[in-house]
Amino acid sequence: MQIGNKFRCYPTSAQEQTLLRWIGCQRNIYNSKVREDQYFRRFAQKSLQHVGQYAPIDQQYSQFKTDLTPYLSEVPSVLLRNGAVLWKQAYGRYFSKLGGRPVIHKKHGKQAVWLTSELFKFVPVTDTETGKITGHQLYLGTKKFPVGILMFKAHKDYKLPASLHISIHAGRWHVSFNYDDGIQEPTDKDTTDWLIQFDEAELRKMTAGLDRGVTLPLAGSDYQQFGFSEVQDKRLLAQERHKKCWQRRQARRTKGSAGWVKAKRKVARYQRYGADVRRDVAHKTSHILAAEPRYKLFVFEALKVKNMTAKAKPKQDEQGRWIKNGAAAKSGLNKSILASTWGQTRLYLQYKARRQGKLVIEVPAFYSSQECAACGHVHQDNRVSQSEFVCLSCGNTDHADHNAAKVIAMRGVRQLLSGKCVQKEKKRCRITRIKVGAEGSEPVAETRPTLGETLVSRGGGNTPTLWSLTQEAPPLQRVYALSGGRLHSWDA
């Protein structure tokens, strides 16, 4: 299975400047490939001379190294190549229907650079007395473009990777990589086939229903409660207050000035604190659940968080005046939902449970908060208040969130036994035999021409470029054209 590591690193001021230059140059190549592709696709629909030609989807980047971009010659060429490879991999995901087309990467927010094995090496540090390896030193750069030793703090054991990412976010640097530990990880289909062998009573004992809410972020069917501690809530409120204060200061200062930059960094730091706390809560919650030996099946509601947090449409009263209170209330609700770690907890629990041979599924969420877990009676008046549940049919009383979690657990067991819980195979990009870097650290997706569009080549039109000696030829495609009242066809 793939094991990921993310360690804090501490570059010097000179190393920070070099790494920021590397990040910017790799981002420049990626964005240039995006703009070039957009240019060809746009003009292919309007220019008659481009009919039947291909927009290149390759790793060529030499056309971007001109007199207008001398800074690209101040970094290793491998770095630029990796930017083109990242763009091609993004297009591979698009062809595999795993995402949209590559888009422009902006220079604000989290920034990262991808380094293959030509640009770094781990040198072991040995104890002079015992001769044992106590750690590693990370050397960055090449002979022509040296960076030096990058100090990082490893909080757990790791294996040497073939490639790594160095990122910066809100002034904090990290080095992250993953490696294969050689342990076979069971698939969701294998776990599903194993769980179906049990009957409903046995499955119910091994199932944990999890209800997500705003007041209580996560409630379990066995009366577990997961959320933020009082200290975390207090600090989050204070950090949010400080962030808004510095946002107002930043808005009043001249853009680009030293004071404006200082305010911007303050805002980023306070915003990063909230993200760190939410990530910590999600990791601890998912670890506690996945490590519990009783549970083999975890059931969540199938909530569409993106739709639930959509912006409210403005409304007008009888006099035609715009109502602001409704939009403000919806905005506050959206903020609370996004800060409840709903998606993070499910995502973290999914991969942690899979490693231990456990399964995470989702069930429909309709009327789960109104249905009685004891008798199955559904009525909106069963939910007396936010936390109180009283069944009008059998008189069962319970905490509303825990009752909903029990209902979700029962739905998950029945859905699994009915055979409707078929785990779909995860889509992946097809991998070619082309290797990137000295050890082939990152796969390159096999690509094909963009479907449903007129195709164009880089050599057409008024855009002279430098052709690469390793230009990848596109596959043949049948081209049709109407001429003289007849339809002609040929292989492009």
DRENTOR-907545 format. One record per residue (C-alpha): residue in one letter; x, z, y. Coordinates in Angstrom, 1 decimal, padded with zeros to 4 digits, m for minus. Example, Ala and Ser with C-alpha at 12.3 -4.5 7.8 and 13.67 -1.06 7.14 Angstrom:
BEGIN
- type	east	up	north
- a	012.3	007.8	m004.5
- s	013.7	007.1	m001.1
***
This chain:
BEGIN
- type	east	up	north
- m	000.0	000.0	000.0
- q	001.0	m000.5	003.6
- i	002.2	002.7	005.4
- g	002.3	002.7	009.2
- n	004.6	004.8	011.4
- k	004.5	005.3	015.1
- f	007.3	007.4	016.6
- r	008.0	008.4	020.2
- c	011.2	006.8	021.6
- y	013.2	007.7	024.7
- p	015.0	004.7	026.3
- t	017.3	005.2	029.2
- s	016.5	003.7	032.6
- a	018.7	000.6	031.9
- q	017.1	000.2	028.5
- e	013.6	000.4	030.1
- q	014.4	m002.4	032.5
- t	015.7	m004.6	029.6
- l	012.7	m003.8	027.4
- l	010.3	m004.5	030.2
- r	012.0	m007.9	030.7
- w	011.7	m008.6	027.0
- i	008.0	m007.7	027.1
- g	007.3	m009.9	030.1
- c	009.2	m013.0	028.7
- q	007.4	m012.8	025.3
- r	004.1	m012.4	027.1
- n	005.0	m015.4	029.3
- i	005.5	m017.6	026.2
- y	002.3	m016.5	024.6
- n	000.3	m017.1	027.8
- s	001.9	m020.5	028.3
- k	000.8	m021.5	024.8
- v	m002.7	m020.4	025.6
- r	m002.8	m022.3	028.9
- e	m001.3	m025.4	027.2
- d	m004.0	m025.3	024.5
- q	m006.7	m024.9	027.1
- y	m005.4	m027.8	029.1
- f	m005.4	m030.2	026.1
- r	m008.8	m029.1	024.9
- r	m010.3	m029.5	028.4
- f	m009.0	m032.9	029.1
- a	m009.6	m034.2	025.5
- q	m013.3	m034.1	026.3
- k	m012.9	m036.1	029.5
- s	m010.0	m038.6	029.0
- l	m010.6	m041.7	026.9
- q	m007.0	m042.2	026.1
- h	m006.9	m038.9	024.2
- v	m009.6	m039.9	021.7
- g	m008.4	m039.3	018.1
- q	m005.3	m037.3	018.9
- y	m004.4	m033.7	018.1
- a	m003.9	m030.7	020.3
- p	m000.7	m029.2	018.8
- i	m000.9	m025.9	017.1
- d	002.7	m025.1	016.4
- q	005.5	m022.7	017.4
- q	007.2	m025.0	019.9
- y	008.2	m023.3	023.1
- s	011.2	m025.3	024.5
- q	009.0	m027.1	027.0
- f	008.5	m023.9	028.9
- k	012.2	m023.3	029.6
- t	012.7	m025.3	032.8
- d	014.4	m024.8	036.2
- l	011.3	m022.9	037.3
- t	011.7	m020.3	034.6
- p	015.4	m019.3	034.6
- y	014.5	m015.8	033.4
- l	013.6	m017.1	030.0
- s	017.3	m017.9	029.4
- e	018.2	m014.3	030.1
- v	016.6	m013.0	026.8
- p	017.3	m013.9	023.2
- s	015.7	m017.1	022.0
- v	014.3	m015.2	018.9
- l	012.2	m013.2	021.3
- l	010.6	m016.3	022.7
- r	010.1	m017.7	019.3
- n	008.2	m014.6	018.3
- g	005.9	m015.1	021.2
- a	005.0	m018.6	020.0
- v	004.6	m017.2	016.4
- l	002.2	m014.6	017.6
- w	000.1	m017.3	019.3
- k	000.0	m019.4	016.2
- q	m001.0	m016.3	014.1
- a	m003.8	m015.7	016.5
- y	m005.1	m019.2	016.0
- g	m004.8	m018.7	012.2
- r	m007.2	m015.7	012.6
- y	m009.5	m017.9	014.6
- f	m009.6	m020.6	011.8
- s	m010.2	m017.8	009.3
- k	m013.2	m016.6	011.4
- l	m011.5	m013.2	012.0
- g	m011.7	m013.5	015.8
- g	m011.9	m015.9	018.8
- r	m009.3	m018.2	020.2
- p	m006.2	m016.7	021.7
- v	m006.7	m015.5	025.3
- i	m004.4	m014.6	028.2
- h	m002.6	m011.3	027.8
- k	m002.6	m009.3	031.1
- k	000.3	m007.3	032.3
- h	m001.7	m004.1	032.9
- g	m002.5	m001.5	030.2
- k	m000.6	m001.2	027.0
- q	002.3	m003.6	026.7
- a	004.4	m004.3	023.6
- v	007.1	m006.6	022.3
- w	007.5	m007.7	018.7
- l	011.1	m007.7	017.3
- t	012.1	m009.2	014.1
- s	015.2	m008.2	012.1
- e	017.6	m010.4	014.2
- l	017.1	m008.1	017.1
- f	017.5	m004.6	015.6
- k	019.1	m002.7	012.9
- f	018.9	000.9	011.5
- v	022.3	002.6	011.1
- p	022.2	005.7	008.9
- v	023.6	008.9	010.2
- t	025.3	011.0	007.6
- d	026.3	014.6	007.5
- t	030.1	014.9	007.5
- e	030.1	018.0	005.2
- t	027.5	017.0	002.6
- g	027.5	013.3	003.0
- k	023.7	013.1	003.0
- i	021.7	010.8	005.3
- t	020.1	012.9	008.0
- g	018.5	010.1	010.0
- h	019.0	006.7	011.5
- q	020.1	005.2	014.8
- l	018.1	002.2	016.1
- y	020.4	m000.5	017.5
- l	018.6	m003.1	019.7
- g	019.8	m006.5	020.9
- t	022.3	m009.1	019.9
- k	026.0	m009.7	020.7
- k	025.1	m011.8	023.7
- f	022.2	m009.6	024.9
- p	023.0	m006.0	023.9
- v	020.6	m003.1	024.6
- g	022.2	m000.2	022.8
- i	021.0	002.7	020.8
- l	017.4	003.6	021.2
- m	016.7	007.2	020.6
- f	013.5	008.0	018.7
- k	011.9	011.1	017.1
- a	010.8	010.6	013.5
- h	008.3	013.2	012.5
- k	008.1	012.1	008.8
- d	010.1	010.1	006.3
- y	010.0	006.3	006.4
- k	011.5	003.2	004.8
- l	013.4	000.6	006.7
- p	011.1	m002.1	008.1
- a	011.6	m005.9	008.5
- s	010.0	m006.0	011.9
- l	008.8	m003.5	014.5
- h	006.9	m003.2	017.8
- i	008.1	m001.3	020.9
- s	005.3	m000.5	023.2
- i	004.7	001.3	026.5
- h	001.5	002.8	027.7
- a	001.1	005.1	030.7
- g	004.8	005.7	030.9
- r	005.1	006.7	027.2
- w	007.3	004.6	024.9
- h	006.7	004.2	021.1
- v	008.3	002.4	018.3
- s	005.9	001.4	015.5
- f	006.3	m000.4	012.2
- n	004.9	m000.5	008.7
- y	006.3	m001.0	005.2
- d	005.1	m001.2	001.6
- d	005.6	001.9	m000.4
- g	005.0	000.1	m003.7
- i	001.9	002.2	m004.7
- q	m001.1	000.1	m005.8
- e	m004.2	000.9	m003.6
- p	m007.6	000.6	m005.3
- t	m010.0	m001.8	m003.7
- d	m013.5	m000.9	m002.6
- k	m015.0	m003.1	m005.4
- d	m013.1	m001.1	m008.0
- t	m014.3	002.2	m006.5
- t	m017.8	000.9	m006.4
- d	m017.8	m000.1	m010.1
- w	m016.5	003.4	m011.0
- l	m019.1	005.2	m009.0
- i	m022.0	003.2	m010.4
- q	m021.3	004.8	m013.8
- f	m022.7	008.1	m012.6
- d	m026.4	009.0	m012.4
- e	m028.2	009.9	m009.2
- a	m027.9	013.7	m009.6
- e	m024.1	013.5	m010.2
- l	m023.6	011.1	m007.3
- r	m025.6	013.3	m005.0
- k	m023.0	016.1	m005.6
- m	m020.2	013.8	m004.8
- t	m021.7	012.3	m001.7
- a	m021.3	013.5	001.9
- g	m023.8	012.2	004.4
- l	m022.5	012.1	008.0
- d	m024.8	011.9	011.1
- r	m023.2	011.0	014.4
- g	m024.6	012.2	017.7
- v	m023.7	012.9	021.3
- t	m024.1	016.7	021.5
- l	m022.6	017.2	018.0
- p	m020.2	014.2	017.3
- l	m020.4	014.5	013.5
- a	m022.7	016.6	011.3
- g	m022.3	016.8	007.5
- s	m025.0	017.1	004.8
- d	m023.3	020.3	003.6
- y	m023.6	021.9	007.1
- q	m020.2	020.8	008.3
- q	m019.7	020.4	012.0
- f	m016.9	018.3	013.6
- g	m016.3	017.9	017.3
- f	m014.2	019.0	020.2
- s	m013.1	022.6	020.6
- e	m014.0	024.7	023.7
- v	m010.4	024.4	025.0
- q	m010.5	020.6	024.5
- d	m013.8	020.3	026.3
- k	m012.6	022.4	029.2
- r	m009.3	020.4	029.5
- l	m011.1	017.1	029.2
- l	m013.4	018.0	032.1
- a	m010.4	019.0	034.2
- q	m008.5	015.9	033.4
- e	m011.5	013.7	034.3
- r	m011.9	015.5	037.6
- h	m008.2	014.9	038.4
- k	m008.4	011.3	037.4
- k	m011.3	010.6	039.7
- c	m009.5	012.3	042.5
- w	m006.4	010.1	042.1
- q	m008.6	007.0	041.7
- r	m010.0	007.7	045.2
- r	m006.5	008.2	046.5
- q	m005.3	005.0	045.0
- a	m008.2	003.1	046.6
- r	m007.3	004.4	050.0
- r	m003.6	003.4	049.8
- t	m002.0	000.0	050.4
- k	m001.8	m002.0	047.2
- g	001.8	m002.3	046.0
- s	003.2	000.6	048.1
- a	005.1	003.6	046.6
- g	002.1	005.9	047.1
- w	m000.2	003.4	045.4
- v	002.1	003.1	042.4
- k	002.3	006.9	042.2
- a	m001.5	007.2	042.2
- k	m001.8	004.5	039.6
- r	000.6	006.3	037.3
- k	m001.3	009.5	037.7
- v	m004.6	007.8	036.8
- a	m003.0	006.3	033.7
- r	m001.6	009.7	032.6
- y	m005.0	011.5	032.9
- q	m006.8	008.7	031.2
- r	m004.2	008.7	028.4
- y	m004.8	012.4	027.8
- g	m008.4	011.8	027.0
- a	m007.6	009.0	024.6
- d	m005.0	011.2	022.9
- v	m007.5	014.1	022.4
- r	m010.2	011.8	021.0
- r	m007.7	010.2	018.6
- d	m006.5	013.6	017.5
- v	m010.0	014.8	016.8
- a	m010.8	011.6	014.8
- h	m007.7	011.9	012.7
- k	m008.2	015.6	011.9
- t	m011.9	015.1	011.1
- s	m011.2	012.1	008.8
- h	m008.3	013.9	007.1
- i	m010.4	017.0	006.3
- l	m013.2	014.8	004.8
- a	m010.9	012.6	002.8
- a	m008.9	015.5	001.4
- e	m012.0	017.3	000.1
- p	m011.9	016.9	m003.7
- r	m015.7	017.2	m004.0
- y	m016.5	014.1	m002.2
- k	m016.1	010.6	m003.6
- l	m018.7	008.8	m001.4
- f	m019.1	009.0	002.3
- v	m022.2	007.5	004.0
- f	m022.6	006.7	007.7
- e	m025.4	005.2	009.7
- a	m025.0	001.5	010.5
- l	m025.0	002.0	014.2
- k	m024.3	m000.9	016.6
- v	m022.3	000.9	019.2
- k	m021.7	m002.2	021.2
- n	m025.4	m002.8	021.6
- m	m026.1	000.9	022.2
- t	m023.6	001.1	025.1
- a	m024.8	m002.1	026.8
- k	m025.2	m001.9	030.6
- a	m028.7	m001.1	031.8
- k	m030.6	m003.8	033.6
- p	m031.7	m002.9	037.1
- k	m035.4	m002.2	037.7
- q	m037.7	m002.2	040.7
- d	m040.5	000.1	041.6
- e	m044.0	m000.9	042.8
- q	m042.7	m001.4	046.4
- g	m039.9	m003.7	045.2
- r	m037.1	m001.2	045.7
- w	m034.3	m001.0	043.2
- i	m034.3	002.1	041.0
- k	m030.8	003.5	040.7
- n	m031.4	006.7	038.7
- g	m032.2	004.9	035.4
- a	m029.0	002.9	035.5
- a	m027.0	006.0	036.4
- a	m028.5	007.9	033.4
- k	m027.8	005.0	031.1
- s	m024.2	004.8	032.4
- g	m023.8	008.5	031.6
- l	m025.2	008.1	028.1
- n	m022.9	005.2	027.4
- k	m019.9	007.2	028.5
- s	m020.9	010.1	026.2
- i	m021.3	007.8	023.3
- l	m018.0	006.1	023.8
- a	m016.3	009.5	024.1
- s	m017.8	010.8	020.8
- t	m015.2	009.0	018.6
- w	m018.0	007.5	016.4
- g	m016.1	004.3	015.6
- q	m012.6	005.9	015.3
- t	m013.8	008.5	012.8
- r	m015.4	006.0	010.5
- l	m012.4	003.6	010.8
- y	m009.9	006.3	010.0
- l	m011.9	007.8	007.2
- q	m012.3	004.3	005.7
- y	m008.6	003.7	005.1
- k	m007.8	007.3	004.2
- a	m010.6	007.4	001.6
- r	m009.6	004.1	000.1
- r	m006.0	005.4	m000.5
- q	m007.5	008.2	m002.6
- g	m009.9	006.1	m004.5
- k	m013.0	007.0	m002.5
- l	m015.6	004.9	m000.8
- v	m017.2	004.7	002.7
- i	m020.5	002.8	003.1
- e	m023.2	002.4	005.8
- v	m026.9	002.5	005.4
- p	m029.8	001.5	007.8
- a	m030.3	004.1	010.5
- f	m034.1	003.7	011.1
- y	m036.1	006.9	011.2
- s	m033.3	009.0	009.8
- s	m033.8	011.7	012.4
- q	m037.6	011.8	011.8
- e	m037.6	011.8	008.0
- c	m037.7	015.1	006.0
- a	m034.9	015.5	003.5
- a	m037.1	017.7	001.3
- c	m040.3	015.6	000.9
- g	m039.6	012.3	002.6
- h	m042.4	012.6	005.2
- v	m041.6	010.6	008.4
- h	m043.2	011.5	011.7
- q	m041.8	011.6	015.2
- d	m043.2	015.1	015.8
- n	m041.0	016.4	013.0
- r	m038.2	016.5	015.5
- v	m039.2	019.4	017.6
- s	m036.1	019.4	019.9
- q	m032.6	018.1	019.9
- s	m031.5	020.6	017.3
- e	m034.7	021.8	015.6
- f	m036.5	020.0	012.7
- v	m039.8	021.2	011.3
- c	m041.6	019.0	008.7
- l	m045.3	018.7	009.4
- s	m046.1	018.0	005.8
- c	m044.1	020.6	003.7
- g	m043.0	023.0	006.5
- n	m039.3	022.5	005.8
- t	m037.1	023.7	008.7
- d	m033.5	022.8	009.3
- h	m031.0	021.8	011.9
- a	m032.0	018.3	013.0
- d	m028.5	016.8	012.6
- h	m027.9	018.3	009.2
- n	m031.3	017.1	008.0
- a	m030.5	013.6	009.1
- a	m027.2	013.8	007.3
- k	m029.0	014.7	004.1
- v	m031.3	011.8	004.5
- i	m028.4	009.5	005.1
- a	m026.7	010.8	001.9
- m	m029.8	010.1	m000.2
- r	m030.1	006.6	001.2
- g	m026.4	006.0	000.4
- v	m026.8	007.1	m003.2
- r	m029.9	004.9	m003.8
- q	m028.3	001.9	m002.1
- l	m025.2	002.2	m004.3
- l	m027.2	002.5	m007.5
- s	m029.5	m000.4	m006.6
- g	m026.6	m002.7	m006.5
- k	m027.1	m003.6	m002.8
- c	m023.8	m002.0	m001.9
- v	m021.6	m004.9	m002.8
- q	m018.3	m004.7	m001.0
- k	m017.4	m008.1	000.5
- e	m013.8	m009.3	000.2
- k	m011.9	m008.9	003.4
- k	m011.1	m012.1	005.1
- r	m007.4	m012.8	005.5
- c	m005.3	m015.6	007.0
- r	m003.8	m018.0	004.5
- i	m000.1	m017.6	004.3
- t	002.3	m020.5	004.2
- r	005.8	m020.5	002.8
- i	007.4	m020.6	006.3
- k	009.3	m017.4	006.9
- v	009.9	m015.8	010.3
- g	013.1	m014.0	010.9
- a	016.0	m013.3	008.5
- e	013.7	m011.5	006.0
- g	010.4	m013.2	006.6
- s	008.9	m010.0	008.1
- e	005.6	m011.4	009.4
- p	003.4	m014.0	007.7
- v	002.5	m017.2	009.4
- a	m001.1	m018.4	009.0
- e	m001.8	m021.9	007.8
- t	m003.6	m023.8	010.4
- r	m005.7	m027.0	010.7
- p	m007.2	m028.9	013.6
- t	m009.8	m027.3	015.7
- l	m013.2	m028.2	014.3
- g	m015.9	m029.8	016.3
- e	m013.7	m031.0	019.2
- t	m011.9	m034.2	020.2
- l	m008.2	m033.9	019.4
- v	m005.2	m034.6	021.6
- s	m001.4	m034.6	021.3
- r	001.2	m033.1	023.7
- g	002.8	m036.5	024.3
- g	m000.4	m038.1	025.8
- g	m001.4	m038.3	029.4
- n	000.7	m037.4	032.3
- t	002.4	m034.3	030.8
- p	005.9	m035.2	029.6
- t	007.5	m032.5	027.5
- l	010.5	m031.8	025.3
- w	009.7	m032.4	021.6
- s	011.0	m030.0	019.0
- l	013.0	m031.3	016.1
- t	010.9	m029.1	013.8
- q	007.5	m030.4	015.2
- e	004.8	m029.7	012.7
- a	002.8	m032.9	011.9
- p	m001.0	m032.4	011.8
- p	m002.9	m033.4	008.7
- l	m004.6	m036.7	008.5
- q	m008.2	m037.0	009.8
- r	m010.6	m039.9	009.8
- v	m011.2	m041.2	013.4
- y	m014.2	m043.2	014.5
- a	m014.6	m045.3	017.6
- l	m017.3	m047.6	019.0
- s	m016.0	m051.0	020.2
- g	m017.8	m054.2	020.8
- g	m021.0	m052.9	019.4
- r	m019.3	m052.0	016.0
- l	m018.1	m048.7	014.6
- h	m014.5	m048.8	013.6
- s	m012.6	m046.1	011.6
- w	m009.0	m045.4	010.6
- d	m006.7	m042.6	009.6
- a	m005.2	m040.8	012.6
***
